[in-house]
Amino acid sequence: MSLSSQWKKSSVANVVRYQPSGVCFARGRIGGKLIRQSLRTAILEATKARLAELRDCEKSQRASVRSMILDA
């Protein structure tokens, strides 16, 4: 199995599944860099919830960085 065939698209946007383990990963760009982060689950319903949590976390981190830059 080649490396590229180990990653499969899922029915959820911005989520790919690693075939050997079945674990889902969030995949997207943050600050122009491609990020792939494990969602620690193979269940699609749990994947949707964890993806939403990850998005909220990233938004709050970016907001705190912006406020630190503006305060300086």
C-alpha positions as CSV (number, residue, x, y, z in Angstrom):
1,M,0.0,0.0,0.0
2,S,1.5,3.4,-1.0
3,L,1.6,6.3,1.4
4,S,-0.9,8.3,-0.5
5,S,-3.4,5.5,-0.6
6,Q,-3.3,5.2,3.2
7,W,-5.3,8.4,3.5
8,K,-8.9,8.4,2.5
9,K,-11.5,11.2,2.3
10,S,-14.4,11.0,4.7
11,S,-18.0,12.2,4.3
12,V,-17.2,15.0,6.7
13,A,-15.6,18.2,5.3
14,N,-11.9,18.7,6.3
15,V,-11.6,15.2,7.7
16,V,-9.4,12.4,6.4
17,R,-9.2,8.8,7.7
18,Y,-5.9,7.0,8.1
19,Q,-6.6,3.5,6.7
20,P,-4.2,1.3,8.8
21,S,-5.7,2.5,12.1
22,G,-9.0,3.9,11.1
23,V,-8.5,7.1,13.1
24,C,-9.9,10.4,11.7
25,F,-7.7,13.5,11.3
26,A,-8.7,17.1,10.8
27,R,-6.9,18.6,7.7
28,G,-6.8,22.2,6.9
29,R,-4.7,25.4,6.6
30,I,-3.9,27.6,9.5
31,G,-1.8,30.7,8.7
32,G,-1.0,29.3,5.2
33,K,0.4,26.0,6.6
34,L,-1.2,22.6,6.0
35,I,-2.2,21.1,9.4
36,R,-3.2,17.5,10.1
37,Q,-4.2,16.8,13.6
38,S,-5.6,13.6,15.1
39,L,-9.2,13.7,16.3
40,R,-8.5,10.5,18.4
41,T,-11.6,8.6,17.1
42,A,-12.8,6.4,14.2
43,I,-16.5,7.2,14.8
44,L,-17.9,9.8,12.4
45,E,-20.4,11.3,14.9
46,A,-17.6,11.8,17.5
47,T,-15.4,13.2,14.7
48,K,-17.9,16.0,13.9
49,A,-18.0,17.0,17.6
50,R,-14.3,17.0,18.0
51,L,-13.8,18.9,14.8
52,A,-16.1,21.6,16.1
53,E,-14.1,21.7,19.4
54,L,-10.8,22.0,17.5
55,R,-12.1,24.9,15.4
56,D,-13.3,26.8,18.5
57,C,-10.0,26.2,20.1
58,E,-8.0,27.4,17.1
59,K,-10.2,30.5,16.8
60,S,-9.7,31.4,20.5
61,Q,-5.9,30.9,20.2
62,R,-5.7,33.2,17.1
63,A,-7.8,35.8,18.9
64,S,-5.5,35.8,21.9
65,V,-2.4,36.1,19.7
66,R,-4.0,39.1,17.9
67,S,-4.8,40.8,21.2
68,M,-1.2,40.3,22.4
69,I,0.1,41.9,19.2
70,L,-2.3,44.8,19.4
71,D,-1.5,45.4,23.1
72,A,2.3,45.6,22.4
